[in-house]
């Protein structure tokens, strides 16, 4: 048989090279010239797995974009009498440890003795009130009136840690002047839709669909003011946004609640697009020094 093995006679087609990132912008006057828009934002999408840049979109800064929220979550915790005594004891122990004499067994006995004496002075009233609570709401109220006191729940604010990621909404209103500009605006909307959705190895195959989805892209969002990005440091006059994911893309093609299209085409006269992002990392104080 003439020729070589099948792998040589019919080599598999070479995989196409990775395409470069898609570069889009709205409006076209973003750029930095005399008549151009110098204040804008740049959205850079990156493939989650390969970290390859897939998309660069420059957009004007919409109203409401330059605001952010920082949160710290606390919850109310009732320590009760024993909890309060424990907290007071801990403070006294810490004070003794930090004193010049240092902490010793005698110092610990002194702390416990002072705490017990403080509790003993109120113990009779506390016992009467606790007895009232066992008699139901009515007995509790009667005993509180008789003693002229209520039990201190010793409520404290307990820090829960950072529990929420920062979120950002950017409402864009694109008003193309002609059919070609409308096509450009639709390319931008479709690019964001593709970046926020997962990939599916099986595609539209009905015979062998894939059981896996690929992660959507992540985004780096940068504000440009007077043509320059905001600094990554404590001298940032506003704030930067950390690596984020696109969680929502709302599209509206109505023009003042009326569907309008350029003559003889199906391209809309108005495209409203609201993008919702969420940072992938929590905030902590050192990030403030990074301009966040």
Backbone as CSV, one residue per row, in Angstrom:
resi,resn,N_x,N_y,N_z,CA_x,CA_y,CA_z,C_x,C_y,C_z
1,UNK,0.867,-1.190,0.000,0.000,0.000,0.000,0.890,1.222,0.000
2,UNK,0.635,2.087,-0.903,1.451,3.288,-0.998,1.031,4.290,0.056
3,UNK,2.000,5.149,0.340,1.707,6.229,1.272,1.993,5.847,2.700
4,UNK,1.804,6.787,3.596,2.090,6.579,5.010,0.841,6.279,5.788
5,UNK,0.964,6.298,7.115,-0.199,6.024,7.972,-1.252,7.114,7.830
6,UNK,-2.483,6.777,8.170,-3.575,7.756,7.998,-3.310,9.087,8.691
7,UNK,-2.604,9.039,9.845,-2.359,10.281,10.569,-1.477,11.228,9.787
8,UNK,-0.672,10.673,8.856,0.179,11.524,8.038,-0.539,11.947,6.764
9,UNK,-1.299,10.976,6.170,-2.021,11.296,4.942,-3.115,12.323,5.208
10,UNK,-3.782,12.195,6.336,-4.907,13.094,6.650,-4.709,13.698,8.035
11,UNK,-3.781,14.602,8.153,-3.551,15.206,9.474,-4.760,16.010,9.912
12,UNK,-5.024,16.056,11.233,-6.170,16.850,11.725,-5.949,18.324,11.439
13,UNK,-7.006,19.037,11.166,-6.843,20.473,10.901,-6.274,21.185,12.115
14,UNK,-5.423,22.150,11.856,-4.830,22.913,12.951,-5.902,23.741,13.643
15,UNK,-5.778,23.814,14.957,-6.724,24.639,15.724,-6.516,26.105,15.363
16,UNK,-7.583,26.832,15.148,-7.414,28.241,14.796,-6.763,28.996,15.947
17,UNK,-5.937,29.965,15.653,-5.293,30.722,16.722,-6.322,31.475,17.541
18,UNK,-5.994,31.704,18.806,-6.905,32.462,19.659,-7.110,33.860,19.083
19,UNK,-8.343,34.228,18.875,-8.571,35.575,18.344,-8.204,36.629,19.372
20,UNK,-7.841,37.795,18.900,-7.535,38.889,19.806,-8.803,39.435,20.434
21,UNK,-8.674,40.304,21.412,-9.863,40.853,22.069,-10.684,41.716,21.123
22,UNK,-11.982,41.718,21.352,-12.886,42.578,20.595,-12.819,43.981,21.192
23,UNK,-12.602,44.983,20.364,-12.493,46.366,20.826,-13.692,47.160,20.314
24,UNK,-14.465,47.687,21.254,-15.665,48.443,20.904,-15.747,49.685,21.776
25,UNK,-16.542,50.659,21.339,-16.726,51.857,22.156,-18.009,52.569,21.772
26,UNK,-18.554,53.289,22.744,-19.698,54.175,22.511,-19.625,55.323,23.508
27,UNK,-19.757,56.556,23.003,-19.818,56.947,21.585,-18.437,56.906,20.938
28,UNK,-18.403,57.169,19.643,-17.144,57.105,18.908,-16.200,58.245,19.258
29,UNK,-16.691,59.243,19.987,-15.851,60.399,20.341,-15.014,60.172,21.583
30,UNK,-15.067,58.963,22.173,-14.179,58.649,23.295,-12.756,58.534,22.778
31,UNK,-11.816,59.213,23.419,-10.454,59.065,22.943,-9.438,60.009,23.519
32,UNK,-9.761,61.258,23.739,-8.783,62.150,24.340,-8.370,63.328,23.484
33,UNK,-9.028,63.543,22.371,-8.703,64.709,21.554,-9.420,65.958,22.024
34,UNK,-9.304,67.032,21.258,-9.862,68.312,21.675,-11.374,68.231,21.833
35,UNK,-12.037,67.587,20.864,-13.496,67.488,20.910,-13.973,66.141,21.438
36,UNK,-13.055,65.323,21.935,-13.421,63.982,22.358,-13.828,63.950,23.828
37,UNK,-14.428,62.811,24.221,-14.826,62.600,25.608,-13.619,62.086,26.386
38,UNK,-13.209,62.853,27.391,-12.042,62.474,28.190,-12.411,61.711,29.454
39,UNK,-13.680,61.759,29.853,-14.130,61.034,31.042,-14.956,59.834,30.591
40,UNK,-14.439,58.653,30.806,-15.108,57.441,30.339,-14.688,56.268,31.204
41,UNK,-15.247,55.113,30.929,-14.888,53.896,31.656,-14.537,52.797,30.671
42,UNK,-13.605,51.950,31.091,-13.147,50.851,30.251,-13.509,49.528,30.923
43,UNK,-14.157,48.656,30.153,-14.502,47.312,30.616,-13.592,46.319,29.886
44,UNK,-12.775,45.620,30.640,-11.899,44.602,30.065,-12.341,43.235,30.570
45,UNK,-12.807,42.371,29.652,-13.247,41.031,30.016,-12.097,40.051,29.812
46,UNK,-11.970,39.107,30.741,-10.892,38.120,30.713,-11.479,36.723,30.847
47,UNK,-11.028,35.812,30.003,-11.447,34.422,30.107,-11.040,33.862,31.469
48,UNK,-11.987,33.237,32.167,-11.735,32.800,33.542,-10.599,31.788,33.622
49,UNK,-10.534,30.873,32.677,-9.552,29.789,32.751,-8.196,30.193,32.178
50,UNK,-8.184,30.760,30.976,-6.912,31.088,30.323,-6.376,32.450,30.705
51,UNK,-7.220,33.290,31.314,-6.848,34.667,31.660,-6.486,35.478,30.418
52,UNK,-7.028,35.063,29.279,-6.822,35.800,28.034,-7.875,36.901,27.924
53,UNK,-7.436,38.109,27.565,-8.371,39.221,27.391,-9.239,38.948,26.170
54,UNK,-10.552,38.981,26.359,-11.479,38.681,25.275,-12.237,39.901,24.773
55,UNK,-12.297,40.957,25.585,-13.150,42.091,25.226,-12.636,43.369,25.865
56,UNK,-12.618,44.434,25.091,-12.349,45.783,25.591,-13.460,46.696,25.099
57,UNK,-14.207,47.280,26.027,-15.298,48.187,25.662,-15.123,49.493,26.417
58,UNK,-15.055,50.589,25.678,-14.999,51.927,26.277,-16.389,52.545,26.197
59,UNK,-16.894,53.019,27.337,-18.223,53.623,27.396,-18.148,54.935,28.162
60,UNK,-19.053,55.842,27.844,-19.147,57.074,28.622,-19.558,56.746,30.047
61,UNK,-19.273,57.628,30.997,-19.658,57.404,32.395,-21.106,57.850,32.577
62,UNK,-22.027,56.926,32.862,-23.432,57.323,33.004,-23.711,57.928,34.373
63,UNK,-24.839,58.604,34.477,-25.252,59.156,35.753,-25.463,58.052,36.775
64,UNK,-25.017,58.287,38.010,-25.161,57.303,39.077,-24.051,56.276,39.131
65,UNK,-23.048,56.397,38.236,-21.976,55.398,38.202,-20.926,55.640,39.271
66,UNK,-20.773,56.885,39.716,-19.676,57.218,40.632,-20.133,57.160,42.088
67,UNK,-20.731,56.058,42.468,-21.105,55.878,43.877,-20.827,54.443,44.281
68,UNK,-20.503,54.266,45.544,-20.209,52.934,46.069,-20.618,52.885,47.532
69,UNK,-20.669,51.696,48.097,-21.096,51.500,49.476,-20.134,50.550,50.176
70,UNK,-19.770,50.911,51.398,-18.923,50.057,52.235,-19.759,49.604,53.430
71,UNK,-19.700,48.319,53.741,-20.545,47.774,54.796,-19.717,46.975,55.794
72,UNK,-20.129,47.041,57.062,-19.634,46.156,58.103,-20.852,45.604,58.829
73,UNK,-20.926,44.299,58.963,-22.107,43.663,59.533,-21.888,43.297,61.004
74,UNK,-22.853,43.699,61.807,-22.867,43.367,63.228,-24.216,42.737,63.558
75,UNK,-24.258,42.005,64.657,-25.520,41.487,65.149,-25.599,41.706,66.657
76,UNK,-26.824,41.877,67.152,-27.034,42.065,68.588,-27.003,40.717,69.293
77,UNK,-26.187,40.625,70.330,-26.071,39.385,71.109,-26.313,39.719,72.570
78,UNK,-27.219,38.981,73.206,-27.513,39.179,74.621,-26.671,38.208,75.443
79,UNK,-25.743,38.766,76.213,-24.839,37.938,77.006,-25.499,37.419,78.278
80,UNK,-26.443,38.169,78.801,-27.031,37.802,80.078,-26.078,38.118,81.225
81,UNK,-26.507,37.839,82.456,-25.687,38.170,83.621,-24.354,37.448,83.624
82,UNK,-24.342,36.151,83.341,-23.091,35.404,83.342,-22.150,35.888,82.257
83,UNK,-22.719,36.219,81.110,-21.883,36.729,80.037,-21.248,38.044,80.402
84,UNK,-22.004,38.904,81.076,-21.453,40.186,81.491,-20.330,39.994,82.499
85,UNK,-20.563,39.080,83.454,-19.511,38.830,84.447,-18.259,38.291,83.788
86,UNK,-18.441,37.410,82.801,-17.285,36.858,82.104,-16.540,37.949,81.352
87,UNK,-17.304,38.849,80.707,-16.661,39.927,79.968,-15.905,40.851,80.918
88,UNK,-16.520,41.163,82.079,-15.846,42.028,83.052,-14.592,41.365,83.598
89,UNK,-14.690,40.053,83.853,-13.522,39.325,84.344,-12.400,39.343,83.320
90,UNK,-12.754,39.155,82.049,-11.741,39.163,80.990,-11.033,40.513,80.919
91,UNK,-11.788,41.601,81.093,-11.169,42.929,81.072,-10.195,43.098,82.231
92,UNK,-10.616,42.627,83.431,-9.761,42.758,84.600,-8.493,41.911,84.456
93,UNK,-8.635,40.714,83.870,-7.466,39.864,83.646,-6.509,40.526,82.669
94,UNK,-7.069,41.083,81.589,-6.221,41.761,80.600,-5.490,42.941,81.237
95,UNK,-6.191,43.683,82.107,-5.570,44.820,82.783,-4.429,44.351,83.675
96,UNK,-4.645,43.229,84.376,-3.599,42.707,85.258,-2.393,42.222,84.463
97,UNK,-2.649,41.579,83.340,-1.555,41.078,82.502,-0.699,42.220,81.997
98,UNK,-1.332,43.329,81.644,-0.605,44.462,81.080,-0.008,45.393,82.141
99,UNK,-0.226,45.087,83.431,0.302,45.940,84.484,1.795,45.680,84.686
100,UNK,2.432,46.561,85.444,3.875,46.419,85.695,4.184,45.162,86.503
101,UNK,3.258,44.792,87.414,3.500,43.629,88.251,3.311,42.320,87.490
102,UNK,2.589,42.369,86.356,2.319,41.158,85.606,1.175,40.377,86.217
103,UNK,0.831,39.250,85.617,-0.296,38.440,86.096,0.216,37.292,86.964
104,UNK,-0.480,37.047,88.062,-0.088,35.982,88.980,-1.344,35.342,89.547
105,UNK,-1.161,34.282,90.329,-2.296,33.615,90.954,-2.998,34.538,91.937
106,UNK,-2.226,35.325,92.678,-2.833,36.273,93.620,-3.659,37.317,92.879
107,UNK,-3.128,37.772,91.744,-3.877,38.764,90.973,-5.179,38.166,90.456
108,UNK,-5.132,36.911,90.020,-6.343,36.266,89.518,-7.374,36.110,90.633
109,UNK,-6.924,35.729,91.835,-7.844,35.600,92.969,-8.477,36.949,93.299
110,UNK,-7.682,38.010,93.185,-8.225,39.327,93.452,-9.296,39.721,92.459
111,UNK,-9.061,39.408,91.191,-10.059,39.714,90.157,-11.350,38.955,90.414
112,UNK,-11.252,37.658,90.684,-12.440,36.858,90.917,-13.176,37.297,92.166
113,UNK,-12.420,37.687,93.200,-13.059,38.153,94.429,-13.826,39.429,94.205
114,UNK,-13.263,40.370,93.446,-13.941,41.632,93.161,-15.202,41.395,92.337
115,UNK,-15.112,40.464,91.367,-16.280,40.161,90.538,-17.387,39.534,91.368
116,UNK,-17.024,38.588,92.265,-18.030,37.929,93.105,-18.693,38.917,94.043
117,UNK,-17.901,39.851,94.583,-18.472,40.850,95.493,-19.464,41.737,94.760
118,UNK,-19.134,42.089,93.533,-20.043,42.933,92.759,-21.344,42.231,92.461
119,UNK,-21.263,40.922,92.176,-22.479,40.177,91.895,-23.313,39.971,93.162
120,UNK,-22.643,39.733,94.312,-23.360,39.436,95.549,-24.227,40.597,95.984
121,UNK,-23.775,41.832,95.725,-24.539,43.001,96.159,-25.884,43.097,95.462
122,UNK,-26.040,42.486,94.296,-27.306,42.543,93.569,-27.997,41.182,93.517
123,UNK,-27.410,40.168,94.133,-27.876,38.806,93.919,-29.315,38.601,94.384
124,UNK,-29.688,39.201,95.525,-31.054,38.984,96.017,-32.083,39.504,95.028
125,UNK,-31.853,40.712,94.514,-32.793,41.282,93.539,-32.810,40.455,92.268
126,UNK,-31.623,40.009,91.814,-31.542,39.196,90.598,-32.317,37.899,90.771
127,UNK,-32.172,37.262,91.936,-32.881,36.003,92.178,-34.391,36.208,92.180
128,UNK,-34.861,37.327,92.766,-36.291,37.613,92.786,-36.816,37.803,91.356
129,UNK,-36.059,38.527,90.537,-36.508,38.772,89.166,-36.480,37.489,88.342
130,UNK,-35.469,36.661,88.537,-35.417,35.397,87.817,-36.564,34.486,88.234
131,UNK,-36.925,34.544,89.523,-38.067,33.765,89.972,-39.347,34.233,89.307
132,UNK,-39.460,35.544,89.089,-40.641,36.076,88.421,-40.765,35.609,86.983
133,UNK,-39.627,35.454,86.290,-39.678,35.020,84.894,-40.213,33.601,84.772
134,UNK,-40.043,32.783,85.822,-40.538,31.406,85.783,-42.047,31.349,85.975
135,UNK,-42.647,32.480,86.374,-44.094,32.532,86.612,-44.843,33.037,85.385
136,UNK,-44.156,33.179,84.272,-44.802,33.678,83.075,-44.690,35.186,82.973
137,UNK,-45.285,35.731,81.877,-45.181,37.159,81.625,-45.820,37.984,82.728
138,UNK,-46.972,37.503,83.255,-47.638,38.243,84.317,-46.795,38.299,85.575
139,UNK,-46.265,37.144,85.999,-45.429,37.104,87.194,-44.157,37.910,87.009
140,UNK,-43.606,37.872,85.824,-42.396,38.636,85.536,-42.657,40.132,85.700
141,UNK,-43.789,40.613,85.130,-44.107,42.043,85.225,-44.366,42.458,86.671
142,UNK,-45.085,41.595,87.450,-45.373,41.925,88.850,-44.093,42.034,89.658
143,UNK,-43.174,41.097,89.464,-41.930,41.102,90.216,-41.065,42.305,89.840
144,UNK,-41.055,42.666,88.555,-40.270,43.824,88.122,-40.809,45.102,88.754
145,UNK,-42.143,45.221,88.851,-42.723,46.396,89.494,-42.404,46.409,90.981
146,UNK,-42.463,45.236,91.611,-42.208,45.170,93.043,-40.762,45.533,93.370
147,UNK,-39.831,45.114,92.539,-38.420,45.391,92.785,-37.978,46.732,92.190
148,UNK,-38.809,47.271,91.295,-38.426,48.526,90.644,-37.194,48.372,89.767
149,UNK,-37.058,47.189,89.148,-35.866,46.928,88.332,-36.186,45.847,87.318
150,UNK,-35.412,45.785,86.276,-35.497,44.706,85.286,-34.099,44.128,85.089
151,UNK,-34.050,42.891,84.632,-32.766,42.251,84.386,-32.079,42.889,83.178
152,UNK,-30.839,43.161,83.339,-30.049,43.717,82.235,-29.674,42.589,81.278
153,UNK,-30.100,42.656,80.011,-29.751,41.577,79.074,-28.299,41.630,78.627
154,UNK,-27.618,42.749,78.928,-26.217,42.944,78.521,-26.055,42.652,77.023
155,UNK,-26.746,43.459,76.223,-26.696,43.319,74.770,-25.440,43.992,74.232
156,UNK,-24.720,43.284,73.385,-23.511,43.839,72.777,-23.620,43.686,71.263
157,UNK,-22.871,44.512,70.550,-22.789,44.410,69.089,-21.613,43.503,68.739
158,UNK,-21.916,42.345,68.195,-20.880,41.377,67.832,-20.587,41.488,66.343
159,UNK,-19.322,41.675,66.018,-18.930,41.830,64.612,-18.999,40.484,63.889
160,UNK,-19.684,40.458,62.762,-19.859,39.216,61.999,-18.819,39.066,60.895
161,UNK,-18.114,40.147,60.594,-17.163,40.094,59.492,-17.802,40.573,58.203
162,UNK,-17.000,40.768,57.157,-17.563,41.203,55.872,-18.362,40.063,55.256
163,UNK,-19.612,40.327,54.932,-20.482,39.280,54.402,-21.033,39.606,53.026
164,UNK,-20.920,40.852,52.573,-21.471,41.251,51.277,-20.374,41.770,50.363
165,UNK,-20.469,41.408,49.097,-19.587,41.982,48.090,-20.169,43.321,47.621
166,UNK,-19.307,44.227,47.208,-19.808,45.477,46.638,-20.433,45.200,45.270
167,UNK,-21.502,45.921,44.966,-22.171,45.798,43.677,-22.239,47.168,43.004
168,UNK,-22.313,47.155,41.679,-22.318,48.387,40.899,-23.290,48.246,39.731
169,UNK,-24.082,49.285,39.521,-25.026,49.332,38.398,-24.668,50.493,37.479
170,UNK,-24.647,50.214,36.178,-24.320,51.241,35.189,-25.415,51.274,34.124
171,UNK,-26.294,52.297,34.176,-27.361,52.405,33.176,-26.891,53.241,31.972
172,UNK,-26.786,52.622,30.823,-26.358,53.312,29.606,-27.545,53.526,28.671
173,UNK,-27.546,54.663,28.031,-28.558,54.967,27.024,-27.836,55.285,25.719
174,UNK,-27.981,54.402,24.737,-27.298,54.583,23.454,-28.302,55.042,22.410
175,UNK,-27.998,56.155,21.771,-28.878,56.770,20.768,-28.123,56.898,19.450
176,UNK,-28.020,55.806,18.699,-27.287,55.856,17.430,-27.942,56.815,16.447
177,UNK,-27.088,57.415,15.585,-27.575,58.394,14.620,-27.978,57.770,13.286
178,UNK,-27.554,56.537,13.054,-27.876,55.888,11.786,-27.802,54.372,11.965
179,UNK,-28.051,53.662,10.869,-28.077,52.210,10.921,-26.727,51.631,11.348
180,UNK,-25.638,52.179,10.817,-24.317,51.648,11.150,-23.997,51.810,12.640
181,UNK,-24.354,52.967,13.204,-24.120,53.170,14.636,-24.993,52.231,15.463
182,UNK,-26.203,51.961,14.979,-27.071,51.034,15.689,-26.451,49.639,15.700
183,UNK,-25.862,49.231,14.577,-25.182,47.938,14.528,-24.035,47.893,15.536
184,UNK,-23.281,48.994,15.646,-22.173,49.056,16.593,-22.672,48.922,18.027
185,UNK,-23.778,49.572,18.342,-24.336,49.500,19.695,-24.820,48.084,20.006
186,UNK,-25.403,47.417,19.008,-25.858,46.048,19.223,-24.679,45.101,19.412
187,UNK,-23.561,45.377,18.736,-22.352,44.573,18.963,-21.892,44.689,20.416
188,UNK,-21.988,45.894,20.970,-21.594,46.093,22.367,-22.508,45.296,23.294
189,UNK,-23.822,45.384,23.070,-24.777,44.653,23.913,-24.539,43.151,23.817
190,UNK,-24.334,42.642,22.611,-24.116,41.207,22.433,-22.798,40.760,23.054
191,UNK,-21.773,41.623,22.991,-20.483,41.284,23.587,-20.605,41.122,25.096
192,UNK,-21.352,42.015,25.747,-21.561,41.884,27.195,-22.381,40.637,27.518
193,UNK,-23.390,40.349,26.698,-24.200,39.155,26.940,-23.337,37.898,26.870
194,UNK,-22.481,37.818,25.857,-21.627,36.636,25.705,-20.658,36.505,26.872
195,UNK,-20.108,37.629,27.335,-19.110,37.569,28.408,-19.711,37.153,29.737
196,UNK,-20.989,37.468,29.959,-21.587,37.166,31.253,-22.146,35.750,31.332
197,UNK,-22.291,35.082,30.178,-22.897,33.757,30.166,-21.834,32.664,30.102
198,UNK,-22.159,31.455,30.585,-21.175,30.363,30.559,-21.033,29.792,29.158
199,UNK,-19.891,29.187,28.907,-19.711,28.456,27.658,-20.234,27.033,27.836
200,UNK,-20.575,26.407,26.697,-21.127,25.060,26.734,-20.437,24.253,25.651
201,UNK,-19.618,23.279,26.057,-18.794,22.536,25.100,-19.642,21.803,24.076
202,UNK,-20.858,21.381,24.465,-21.706,20.645,23.541,-22.407,21.522,22.533
203,UNK,-22.369,22.822,22.756,-23.044,23.727,21.831,-24.519,23.418,21.747
204,UNK,-25.029,23.341,20.532,-26.448,23.043,20.316,-26.677,21.568,20.006
205,UNK,-25.673,20.735,20.253,-25.804,19.312,19.941,-26.909,18.672,20.768
206,UNK,-27.797,17.969,20.107,-28.875,17.258,20.793,-28.523,15.797,21.031
207,UNK,-27.495,15.307,20.318,-27.129,13.900,20.438,-26.120,13.656,21.548
208,UNK,-25.204,14.598,21.751,-24.176,14.421,22.784,-23.930,15.739,23.504
209,UNK,-24.942,16.219,24.229,-24.753,17.497,24.928,-23.736,17.373,26.048
210,UNK,-23.009,18.434,26.293,-22.002,18.410,27.351,-22.675,18.506,28.712
211,UNK,-22.055,17.862,29.700,-22.560,17.945,31.068,-21.916,19.088,31.834
212,UNK,-21.043,19.850,31.200,-20.293,20.890,31.891,-20.509,22.246,31.241
213,UNK,-20.456,23.271,32.068,-20.454,24.648,31.602,-19.121,25.285,31.988
214,UNK,-18.623,26.117,31.114,-17.423,26.875,31.435,-17.765,28.172,32.144
215,UNK,-16.896,28.601,33.053,-17.144,29.831,33.808,-17.244,31.034,32.865
216,UNK,-18.123,31.974,33.186,-18.158,33.225,32.417,-16.874,34.040,32.636
217,UNK,-16.747,35.103,31.864,-15.573,35.971,31.973,-15.621,36.792,33.257
218,UNK,-14.466,37.242,33.693,-14.371,38.230,34.761,-14.019,39.576,34.137
219,UNK,-14.284,40.659,34.878,-14.121,42.000,34.332,-13.204,42.849,35.206
220,UNK,-12.412,43.657,34.538,-11.686,44.744,35.179,-12.310,46.040,34.680
221,UNK,-12.787,46.854,35.612,-13.482,48.104,35.270,-12.621,49.271,35.725
222,UNK,-12.311,50.169,34.809,-11.420,51.290,35.107,-12.079,52.598,34.714
223,UNK,-12.076,53.556,35.638,-12.548,54.909,35.334,-11.382,55.733,34.789
224,UNK,-11.638,56.428,33.685,-10.671,57.367,33.121,-11.218,58.781,33.287
225,UNK,-10.469,59.619,33.976,-10.860,61.005,34.200,-9.814,61.905,33.535
226,UNK,-10.284,62.794,32.657,-9.371,63.637,31.865,-8.350,62.787,31.101
227,UNK,-8.809,61.638,30.645,-7.973,60.786,29.816,-7.016,59.893,30.566
228,UNK,-7.025,59.923,31.915,-6.072,59.131,32.692,-6.823,58.239,33.682
229,UNK,-6.354,56.999,33.909,-7.023,56.120,34.873,-6.847,56.623,36.293
230,UNK,-7.825,56.353,37.137,-7.698,56.708,38.545,-6.531,55.943,39.156
231,UNK,-5.788,56.567,40.080,-4.597,55.907,40.648,-4.950,54.728,41.538
232,UNK,-4.002,53.796,41.653,-4.159,52.628,42.520,-3.457,52.880,43.853
233,UNK,-3.957,53.828,44.612,-3.313,54.147,45.877,-4.201,55.019,46.731
234,UNK,-3.711,55.391,47.926,-4.532,56.190,48.850,-4.830,57.593,48.349
235,UNK,-4.105,58.068,47.313,-4.371,59.398,46.780,-5.466,59.386,45.720
236,UNK,-6.147,58.245,45.551,-7.276,58.165,44.624,-8.388,59.087,45.121
237,UNK,-8.810,60.085,44.320,-9.838,61.010,44.808,-11.226,60.398,44.873
238,UNK,-11.447,59.245,44.258,-12.765,58.600,44.322,-12.594,57.145,44.765
239,UNK,-12.701,56.204,43.862,-12.549,54.791,44.208,-12.323,53.993,42.930
240,UNK,-11.667,52.859,43.089,-11.542,51.891,42.013,-12.463,50.709,42.280
241,UNK,-12.655,49.902,41.264,-13.494,48.710,41.376,-12.602,47.493,41.210
242,UNK,-12.724,46.524,42.122,-11.938,45.301,42.028,-12.453,44.380,40.941
243,UNK,-11.743,43.287,40.748,-12.163,42.306,39.738,-13.608,41.903,40.007
244,UNK,-14.400,41.871,38.938,-15.846,41.704,39.096,-16.396,40.703,38.095
245,UNK,-17.633,40.297,38.360,-18.386,39.477,37.418,-19.656,40.238,37.042
246,UNK,-20.108,40.007,35.823,-21.321,40.655,35.328,-22.512,39.781,35.702
247,UNK,-23.371,40.295,36.568,-24.495,39.507,37.084,-25.811,39.812,36.395
248,UNK,-25.887,40.926,35.669,-27.141,41.270,35.005,-26.903,42.176,33.821
249,UNK,-27.651,41.934,32.747,-27.585,42.787,31.553,-29.015,42.996,31.073
250,UNK,-29.590,44.150,31.418,-30.968,44.464,31.028,-30.940,45.320,29.761
251,UNK,-31.738,44.931,28.778,-31.778,45.635,27.498,-33.191,46.121,27.221
252,UNK,-33.286,47.339,26.703,-34.577,47.939,26.361,-34.427,48.632,25.010
253,UNK,-35.244,48.211,24.036,-35.131,48.755,22.685,-36.261,49.717,22.348
254,UNK,-37.050,50.095,23.349,-38.114,51.077,23.115,-37.539,52.488,23.064
255,UNK,-38.193,53.341,22.298,-37.863,54.759,22.280,-39.053,55.503,22.862
256,UNK,-38.926,55.875,24.161,-40.031,56.505,24.883,-41.285,55.645,24.774
257,UNK,-41.112,54.340,25.069,-42.196,53.359,25.094,-42.800,53.090,23.712
258,UNK,-42.087,53.508,22.656,-42.550,53.249,21.294,-41.421,52.569,20.529
259,UNK,-41.681,51.427,19.872,-40.630,50.778,19.086,-40.367,51.531,17.789
260,UNK,-39.154,52.060,17.659,-38.763,52.802,16.460,-37.515,52.177,15.859
261,UNK,-37.474,52.125,14.513,-36.351,51.530,13.806,-35.950,52.454,12.658
262,UNK,-34.694,52.351,12.266,-34.246,53.138,11.121,-34.961,52.651,9.861
263,UNK,-35.258,53.579,8.971,-36.087,53.298,7.801,-35.585,52.091,7.020
264,UNK,-36.502,51.156,6.773,-36.189,49.999,5.962,-35.306,48.971,6.638
265,UNK,-35.091,49.094,7.935,-34.220,48.152,8.644,-34.931,47.626,9.890
266,UNK,-34.281,46.698,10.561,-34.761,46.185,11.843,-33.888,46.658,12.995
267,UNK,-33.083,47.689,12.757,-32.151,48.175,13.767,-32.796,49.295,14.574
268,UNK,-32.826,49.142,15.908,-33.549,50.104,16.751,-32.870,51.470,16.808
269,UNK,-33.686,52.474,17.052,-33.210,53.852,17.164,-32.617,54.109,18.540
270,UNK,-33.054,53.339,19.534,-32.598,53.521,20.913,-32.272,52.163,21.519
271,UNK,-31.144,52.096,22.242,-30.778,50.883,22.981,-30.445,51.280,24.405
272,UNK,-31.274,50.859,25.346,-30.987,51.054,26.758,-30.336,49.794,27.314
273,UNK,-29.263,49.966,28.055,-28.532,48.811,28.593,-28.109,49.097,30.034
274,UNK,-28.571,48.266,30.953,-28.177,48.396,32.351,-27.310,47.203,32.725
275,UNK,-26.070,47.466,33.127,-25.124,46.415,33.511,-24.980,46.395,35.030
276,UNK,-25.070,45.203,35.617,-24.912,45.034,37.063,-23.702,44.142,37.324
277,UNK,-22.767,44.651,38.132,-21.534,43.932,38.432,-21.436,43.659,39.929
278,UNK,-20.709,42.613,40.278,-20.409,42.295,41.672,-18.930,41.943,41.776
279,UNK,-18.244,42.556,42.749,-16.846,42.224,42.969,-16.729,40.780,43.456
280,UNK,-15.610,40.141,43.141,-15.420,38.741,43.526,-14.684,38.603,44.854
281,UNK,-14.152,39.696,45.392,-13.433,39.651,46.664,-14.095,40.593,47.668
282,UNK,-13.984,40.237,48.939,-14.531,41.086,49.993,-13.628,42.288,50.213
283,UNK,-14.192,43.310,50.843,-13.426,44.510,51.163,-12.815,44.374,52.554
284,UNK,-11.585,44.861,52.709,-10.946,44.987,54.012,-10.102,46.250,53.997
285,UNK,-9.657,46.718,55.168,-9.118,48.065,55.296,-7.869,48.298,54.454
286,UNK,-7.051,47.256,54.237,-5.848,47.470,53.430,-6.183,47.823,51.985
287,UNK,-7.395,47.450,51.525,-7.772,47.779,50.148,-8.013,49.274,49.965
288,UNK,-8.305,49.969,51.056,-8.469,51.423,50.956,-7.149,52.069,50.519
289,UNK,-6.037,51.527,51.006,-4.729,52.039,50.591,-4.393,51.681,49.150
290,UNK,-5.198,50.789,48.561,-5.016,50.435,47.165,-5.959,51.202,46.248
291,UNK,-6.657,52.178,46.833,-7.546,53.018,46.038,-8.931,52.471,45.844
292,UNK,-9.325,51.434,46.607,-10.648,50.825,46.435,-11.731,51.639,47.156
